[in-house]
Amino acid sequence: MHYVARNVLKKMEVYVPSNTSKRIWTSNILLHKWRYKRLKMFIMSGKKTIE
């Protein structure tokens, strides 16, 4: 799945200027980091309530 997405992004980069694609990449990475942080916090709070 990731491999396919990467290929699509590579094809898109041909049409999209590099600075725009970089901006999209960084925003995606930041969003995933934020989601991961939220998920981690949720799991931690869940563990506390279980214990």
C-alpha positions in Angstrom: 0.0 0.0 0.0 2.8 2.4 1.0 4.7 1.4 -2.1 1.7 2.3 -4.4 1.2 5.7 -2.6 4.9 6.5 -3.0 4.7 5.8 -6.8 1.7 8.0 -7.2 3.4 10.8 -5.2 6.5 10.4 -7.5 4.3 10.8 -10.5 2.6 13.8 -9.0 5.9 15.4 -8.3 6.5 15.7 -12.0 3.5 17.9 -12.4 3.7 19.7 -9.0 6.6 22.1 -8.3 9.1 20.6 -5.9 8.6 23.2 -3.2 4.8 22.6 -3.2 5.3 18.8 -2.9 7.9 19.3 -0.1 5.3 21.4 1.7 2.7 18.7 1.3 5.3 16.1 2.6 6.2 18.1 5.7 2.5 18.8 6.5 1.8 15.1 6.1 4.7 14.1 8.4 3.6 16.7 11.0 0.0 15.4 10.9 1.2 11.8 11.3 3.4 12.8 14.3 0.5 14.6 15.9 -1.8 11.7 15.3 0.8 9.3 16.7 1.2 11.5 19.8 -2.5 11.6 20.3 -2.8 7.9 19.9 0.1 7.3 22.3 -1.6 9.6 24.9 -4.9 7.8 24.4 -3.2 4.4 24.9 -1.4 5.6 28.0 -4.6 7.0 29.5 -6.4 3.8 28.6 -3.7 1.8 30.5 -4.0 4.0 33.5 -7.8 3.5 33.6 -7.4 -0.3 33.2 -4.9 -0.5 36.1 
